[in-house]
Amino acid sequence: PRDLLSMSISDLALASFTSTSTIVRLCKKAGTRGFSDFKYTYISEYPQMLQINESKIDIPFGKETNIDEIIHRLPAIYNKTLDLTKSNIDRSSMIRCINLIQRAQHVGIYGTGANFSLALTYQYKFQEIGINAIAYSSPLWTHLSHLKTHNIPSVGIILSATGENPLMIDVARRLKSLNIPTISICGFSNRTLNQYVTENIRIVSRLSKLDYHNLSTSISTYYVMDVLLSALFVKHYDENLNAHVQSDITAEDLQNDKVG
């Protein structure tokens, strides 16, 4: 199909073992005035056709995939992942999660491997809007006990692609034993992890048979975390906006002092 974009009517006739007159008749039967008109329509609809075809691809990349195909297909994978994640979101559960985080004075974000890196990213993002968030790769029992003993309102956010990570299950168990509410962001429903959490937000775990380095899981998790982050930003919009303005002013003053 892509080759047709650069073909003349003679090229197409040769490639399809037909004649130019046959092609013209076919174009007219398709509702266009001729090959030039048909090609104009084809080019305008080609991106949409590719998007439809890409949504059917189970294995997005093969050993013959070139860089142009990768550049084109990745946005389609992103869009499909986001659409699936959005369709899985329970609005009422999401609101409850936002309220749990808003009431907490301490937000623990738990993850291992790539999810710990993601937890660190959102530690900083939450802190930027005034939420005391800390990323953890394992449960710190003494610290958790301290939170409970001093009645510090807390919540745990647990990141797990499968819901079967033993370390994350241990985190959920410990938090539950201390009556600290937890939110799991997990790729499967009714998994072991979700037996111990207060709320579960379901993400896309694997979009295709060849989901290298959990691409769809990462995209889906980022989307869910950004929904939580944006909703919390909006709840205190004026003070967060003012803090960002002041931060920009301070950064500009420091830069001017450095230049001076």
Secondary structure by P-SEA (a helix, b strand, c coil): ccccccccaaaaaaaacccaaaaaaaaaaaccccaaaaaaaaaaaaaaaaaaaaaaccccccccccaaaaaaaaaaaaaaaaaaaaaaccaaaaaaaaaaaaaccbbbbbbcaaaaaaaaaaaaaaaaaccbbbbbcccaaaaaaaaaaacccbbbbbbbcccccaaaaaaaaaaaaacbbbbbbcccccccccccccbbbbcccccccccccaaaaaaaaaaaaaaaaaaaaaaaaaaaaaaaaaaaaaaaaaaaaaac
